[in-house]
C-alpha cells in the first residue's frame, strides 16, 4: 500500500537540499530534477529486532576504558560523513516528517530507500536511489565520466562534482570534509596517547594522519602488524559497496572492537594453511599463481559500536581487510569475527528460519559452530584466488569488473569458504560433522537473501542459490515446503562454481560477469513465496543496535 500522496509535495521540496555538502553546498550533486516514477513501499522498521551491544570491559586497563568513548566519538563523525555519501543532509528531511515509522526506517537505512527491499523507496517523490549514491552528480552519464580526462576520477577517495562551467571535477575527501576529518584525526591522536600497546599506538597515529591526507596505505600496513592489542578500531573510508555505479568510491564507516583473546588464539592456526589451499584451488595454475600474504591472521571480537556504512541496513558480522591489493600481497589480510553480533543473528534469525524452511531431518545440522566457521572462512577466502588479471598484471580484478567486482568477490568468498572447510575437515583441522557446515550454509543463504538482491552480498547469495539449485545440490520438497541439501551433489556444485568465478575474475571478463548477474542474481516467484512465509512467521530480517558509552557503563570515563 502506498503512502499518502500528500508527502510528495512536502518531500520533493526538501530534496533540493538533501544532498548538499556539509561544508560546501555548491559542490553537491544536482537533485532538483523531477524524480522518476517508481513504486513506493510502506516503511517497515519492525523487520529489525533490537540487540544490545555489550562486552566485558572490566578486562581492559583503565587507559583502554578511557579510549573507548574517544573512539566512539570519532566513529560518530564517520557516521555523519556516510550520511552525506549515501544520501545528503538528513536533518532537513527529518525536521518536517512527523510519521515516526518513516523517521525510524529512514535512520536505519541512511535514506528513504529500503536496503533490504532492493533499495525501493518508502517515501513518495524521491524516485529511485542513484546507483552512484551521492558520490557523483545525479545527471552524470557513464559516457561522460569515462570520456572525462580527469585526474583522480577513479580514486577511492574523491567525489565527482561539476565546476562553474558544468564540467566534471574531482574533489578529495579531505577537501570535501575539512572540519570533520580534522576533528576525527585529533580524536585518534588523543586515543593513541592512551594506547598501552605499541602496535595500536602506531596504527592510530598513522590513521590520524591518513584522514588528513587520503593516504591510507601506511596505516593499513601498521594495522596488519598489530598482534597483541586488546582493543581495535576500524575507521575511515573503506568499502565500495555504496557506489553501485562503478564500485570506485569508498564509504566512511567505523567499528570499535574488544578482542576475545582466547577465541583468537584458537583461530590463529588457520591462516597458515592459505598457501596450501591456494595451490589446491580447482582452476588452472595461472589463476592461482599469486601467493597469499603470510601475515594474515584471524581474530574474534565483541563489537561495541557500529557507524556509517557497516551500520546501514543489514549489519556486518565479519570483516576482511585491508582491501588494498598491494597490502594484501605484502602482508595478507586480517579477518575479524564479530562474535556477539554473530550470536545475535543466529539465535534471533537463523534458528527460526531453520524451523520453517529446512527439512526436518536436516534441522539438527544447523549449528552455531558451523555458522561461525562458515562466516569466518568466508572472510579467509577473500585472500585466495587472484587480485590482478592473468593477461594484464597491471590491472586489478576490481578495475576490470567495475560495478560487478564486489558481487563476484563476495560470491568467491562464499564458495571458497566452503571449499576451505571441506579441505581442512579432510585434514582433521576442522571438527564436527561436514553435513553441519553444508546445511548451515544453505540456511544461511535464506537468512542473507532476505536482504534483497540489490547489494553485492545479495547478488552473490542469489547466484549461489540458483547455481546450486540448478545443479541439484539444493532440493525443494513441495509436500513439506522445505529445502534439503543433496550431499551427493553439493561438492560437484562447489567445484563448478569455484572454477567459474575464479576464471571470470582472472580473465577480467566484465561481460561474462554481467551475464552471470543478469541470469542468476534474481529472486524468482517461488523463492519469494518461501521468503514471505518467514515474514508471515514474524521472523526478523536483521538487527539494530542499542549501543554507546551508556550501554557499556563507561559514561563516567
N, C-alpha and C positions, 0 to 999 in steps of 0.2 A: 504494500500500500504506500502511495506517495505521500510526502509531507505536504502540508497546506501550501498552496502556491503563493500565499502572501509573503512567505520568506524569500521568494525570488527577488522581489523589489528591494527588500532590505539588504540582502547579502550581495547582490550584484553591485550595488553601490559601494559596499565595503571592499570588494575585490580590487578596486583601483589601487588601494594602498596595502593590500595584503602581502605583496611580495616586495615591499620597499626594504632597502638595505638598512640595517640597524644604524649605520653611521652616515650613509650617503644615498638617500632615496633616488637621486637622479640616475644612479647606476643600475637600478633594479630592472628586472625583466618586465617587459610590457605586458600587462594583463588586462588591458582595457578592451580587448576585442570581445565581441559577443561570444559567450560560452556556447559550444556546440550542444545540440540536444542529445542527452543521454538519459537512460533510465535511472531514476533515483530510488534508492532503497531506504528502508527505515533504519535509523541508528539502533544498534543492539549491543550496548556495553555489557549486558547481562551474560554474554557468552564468555566473558572472562571471570575467573574466580580469583579471589584475593589470596595473597600469600605474604606472610610477614618475614622479611629478610633479617634474620638474626644470626649471630655467631658467638662463639666463646671468645670474648675479648679479654677475659682475665688471663689468658695465656700470654698476652702481649706485654712488653715492657711499657713503662709509663710514657716513654718517648713515642712509641708506636701508637699508643692510645691517643696521644695528642696529635699525631699525624692524620688520623682518620678524618676528623672534622675538616682539616685543611684540604685534604684530597677530595672530600665530598664537595667543598665549596668550589674547587677548581672544576669538578665534574659538572656542576650546575652551569658553569659558563659554556662547557661543551654542549649541554642541552640547549642553551639559548642559540648557539651557532647552528645546531642541527635544525632547529625550528626554521631558521631563515633558509637553509639549504633545501629543506623538504617542502616548505610552504611559503613562509613570509612572516609578517607581523601578526602574531596570534592575538595579542591583547585587543587590537581594534576589532577583530572578529568577535571575541568573547564579550566585549563591552555591551553589545546590542542584542545578544542572544539570551533569552530567558528560559528556554527549554533545557532543563538540567541533563536530560539524556543526550541531547546534542552536544552540550558542553563536555560531558564526561567522555563521550565517544570521540570527540574532536581532540581532546587531550591524549587519549590512548593512542590515536592514530597519527598524531602530529599533523593534523589537517583534516579536511572534510571528505576524505576518501577512505573507505574501509579496506585496510590492508589485508584482511582475511577474506574479502569478497572480491578479489581481483581488482582492487582499487576502485570499486564502484562508488560514486558519490552518494552521500547520505544527506546532502543539503541541496535544495533546488538552486539552479542557476550557476553552479560552479563549473559545470562541464566535466570533461574527462581530465584525469590527472595528467599533466605534461610528462612525457616519457623522460625528459631531462630534468624533471623536478624544477628547482629554481636555479640550477647551475648555468642555464643558457637562456637567451631571450626566447620568449614564447613563440615569436613569429619567425624564428630562425629555421631554415630548412637544412637537411643534411648536405644537400648540394652546396649551399652557401658556406657551410662550415668547412667542408672538405676542399673547397676552392680557395679558401682564405689562406694567404701567406702570412701566418700569424705566429710569432714565437710564443711558445708555451701553451698553445691551444689544446694540446693533448696531455698537458701536465695534470697530475693528480691534484694539484694544489692551486688551481686557478678557476675563477669564474669567467664566463664569456658574456660580455655585455656590448652595448653599442656606444660609439662615441658621438660627439655632437653632429657628425655628418651621417650618422646611421650605419657606419662601418663597424664590423666586429672588432673587439679588443679583448685582451686577456688581463684580468686583474688578480694578482696573487692574493691568497688568503690573508697574509699578514697586512696587506693594504686594505682589504675589504673590512677586516675586523681589528683595526689597530688597538683600540681601547681594550677589547675583550682579551686578545692574546697577550697583551702586556700584563693585565691583571692575573690571568691564568699562569703565565710564566713566573710572576712573582710568588704566587702561591706554591708552585712546585719548588722554587728555590727555598722557600720557608720550610717546606716539608723535608727537603734534602738536609737541612741543618739539623734535623731531629733524627736522621737515619743512623742507626747503630751499625748497620751492615754496609761495608764499603761499596759493594756492587750496586746496591739500591741507591746509595748516595750519588754515585757517578751517573747512573741512569737518570735520576731525577734532575740533576744539573744539566745534562745534555738534552733531556726532553724539554726542559725550561727554555733552553736556547733555541731548540728546533721550532717552537711555537712562534718565535720572533723572526726566524729566517726561512721557514718552509723547507729546511734541510733535515730530514728525519733519519737518514741512514746511520749516522754516528750513534744516535740514541737507540736505534734498533739493534746495532751491534752490541752496545752496552747492555741492553735488556737481555740479549741472548747469553751474555756472560754471567748474569746473576744466577746463583745456585742456592744460596743459604738464606735468602730473605724471607722472613715470616709474613711480610706484608707486601702487596704488589698493587700497582695501578696501571691499567691500560688506558691511555688517554691521547687524544688528538684526532686528526682526520685519518681514517684507516680504511674502512671497507668501501667498495664502489657499487654496492647493490642499488643504492638510491638513484644512481644515474642509469636508467634503463634505455637511454638514447644511445650511448656509446660505452658505458661502463668505464669511463675515464676518470671521473671525479670522485675523490674520497670524501666521505661524510664524517663529521665530528661525532665522537662518542667517548664514553668513559665507563670503566668498571673499577670499583675499589674491592680488593680481594684479600682474604686472610688464608694463608696456605695451611692445608692439613698436612703436616709434616709426615705423619705415619702413613697415610694413604699414598702420598707422593713417593715415599721410599719404596712401596710395593710396586708402583708403576714404572719406576726408573729403568728397569731392565729391558723394556720392550723397544726402546729407541735403538738399542744395539743391533736389533735384527733387521733394520731398514736396508742396509746394503744387500743382504742375502735375499730379502723379499723383493727388492728391485730386480735382481737378476732373474728371479723366477716368474716375473710378470708374463702373461700369455700373449706376447707380441714379439715381432722380430727384434733382433738386437739393437737396431738403430733407434727404436722407440723407447729404449731403456738404457741408453748409453750414458746418461748423466748419473753422477754419483750423489746420493742424498748426503746432506751435511752431517758430520759426525757429532756435532754438539747438540743435536736435537734431544729434548727431554720431555717427560710427561709429569704433570703435577695435578693434584686435586686441591680445590679451593672451596671455601664458603664465600660467596659473593655477597657484599653488604650494600652495594649501591650500583645501580644502572643509570646511565644518562645518554641521551641522544639516540643515535642510530640503533644501538642494541636494545633500546627500550621501546622502540616503535612497533606496535602490533605484536606479533609473536616474539617471545623472549628467547634470546640465545642461551643455550645450556652448555656450550663448549666452544673453545676458541682455538684457532690455529694461526699463529703469527710468528714473525712479520710476513707481509705479503711481498716485500721487496725480493725479486728473484736473485739479485746479487748477494743479499744477506743469506738467503736460503742455500745458495750454492756454497757459500763460505762457512756457514755455521749451522745450517739446517733451520729448524723452527721449533717453537715451543707449543705444546698442546696443553691447554688449561681446561680441566673438567670442573664444572661449577656444580659441585655435589649437592648442595642444599636446593638449588633451583631444579636440578635434575630429579631429585626425590619428589619434589612438589608435583612435577608434571607426571611422573609415573603413578603416584598414589591418586591424584585427583583426576587424571585423564586416561592414562594407558589402561589401568585395571578396569575401569568402567567400559571402555571400548572393547576390551577382551571379552567381557561378559555378553556383549551384543553381537559382535561381528566374527569372532573366531570360533571355529568348530569346537564343540565341547570336549572332544578327546584330545585336542591340542592346547587347551587353555592353560594346562599345567606348565607348558613350556614358556609362557610369558613371565619373565622374572626380572627383578631389578638389576641383578648382577649382569644379566645378558644385555639389558637396556644400557647400563653404564658402559659395558665393554663395546657394544655397537657404536655408541656415541663417541667413545674415546678413540676407537680405531678409525672412525670416520675422519677425525682430526689428524691422526697419524698419517693416514693415507694421502693427505694433501702433499706430503713430502715425497711420494712416489710418482713415477711417470716422468714427464718431460716438461721443461719450462720454456725451452726455445725450440723453434721449428727444426725438423730433421734436415731440410734442404736449405735453411737460412738461419744459421745460429745467431745472427744479429737481430732477429725478430722474435719477440716473445709470443707465446700462445695467446696471452691476453691481448696483445696488439692485433694479432691476426684475426681473432674471433670476435673482437669488439663487444657489442652488447650481449652476445651469446656466451662469452667467455665464462662468466660467473656461473651460469646454469650448468654448463658442461663440467666445470671444475667441481661443483657440488655433486653432480652425478658421478664423477670419477671417484670422489672421496667416499660416497655411499657404497659403491660396488667394490672398490678395492679394500675398504674397511672390512667387508665380509670376507673377501679373499684372504686378508691377513689373519683373521680369526681361524679360518679353515687350515691355513698353513701352520700357524702356531699351535693349534689344537693337535694337529698330527705330530708335532714335535714334543707334545706334553707340556708346553709352556702356557697354555690356556686351559683352565679346568672346566668341568661341567659337561653336560650333555650338549653336543653340537646342535641338536634339534632345538634347544632353548634359544640359541642365537638366531636360527633361521626363522622360527615362528615369531619371536620378539621383533625381528627385522620387519616382517610383514605387518605385524600390528603397529609398528612404529610408522609405517607408511600411512596407515589410516589416520593416525594422530597428526602427522605433518601435513598431509594433503588437505586437511581442513583449513589450512592457512590460505588456500587458493592456489591457482596455477600461474599467477602473475609474477611472483617473485622468483629469484634464482633457485631457491630451495624448493619452491612449489613446482617449478618446471622439472627439476631433477627428480622429484618424487613421482610425478606422473609419467615421465619417460621410463623410469624403472618399473613402476607398477604395470604399465601397459606392455612393456617388453617381456616381463616375467609371465604375465597372464597369457600372452600370445605363445610363449614357449611351453605353457602348461605347468610352470613352476608354482603358480598360484591357481587354485581351483575354487569355483563357487558352487555351492550346493543350494539349488533353488528351493528344495523342500524345507531346509532349515534356515535359509537366508544367511549362511555363514561361509567363511573362507577357510581354506586349509592350505598348508604347504605340501607340495608333492616332493618328498625328499629324494626321489629318484631322478628328478629333472632339474632341481634348483642349481646344482653345481654346474651343469652344462649352460644354463642361462647366465650364471655368474661369469663364466669364462667368455661367452659370446659377447656380452655387453661390455665387459672389461676391454676386450680386444677392439670393439667398435669405438669406444670413447677414446682410448689411448691413441688409436690410429688417427681419428679426426683431429685430436689435439696436435699430434706430431706433424701432421700434414698442414695444419692451419687451414683446414677445409671449411671456410665460412659458409659456403652454400650447402655443404653436406650437413653441417650442424643446424643451419636454418631449416632444412628439410626434416631433420630428426625432431626438432622442436615443434614444427608445424604438424607433424603426423602423430607424435607421441605425447606431447606435453598438454594433454587435454583430459578433462574430466567428462566422461560420457554420461548419458542419462541414467544408465543402470547404476553406475557408481554413485552418482549424485543422490539417487534414491536411498542408497545404503548410508550415505553420509547424513541425509535428512533424518534417518532413523536415530542417529546419535543425537541430533538436535532435539528430536521429539522426546528422547530419554533424559533431556536436560543435562547432558554431559558437556562440561565446559570445553571450549575450543583452546583457550590458553589462559595464562595467568597475568595478573597485575600485582604490583608490589606495594606493600607498606614498607617504607624504607627511610633511612636517615639517622641522624645522631640521636634523636629521641628514642627511636626503636632500639638502638644499640645501648641505650643508657649512658651515652657519652656527652650529654648536653652540658655537663659542668666542666668538661675538659677545656 
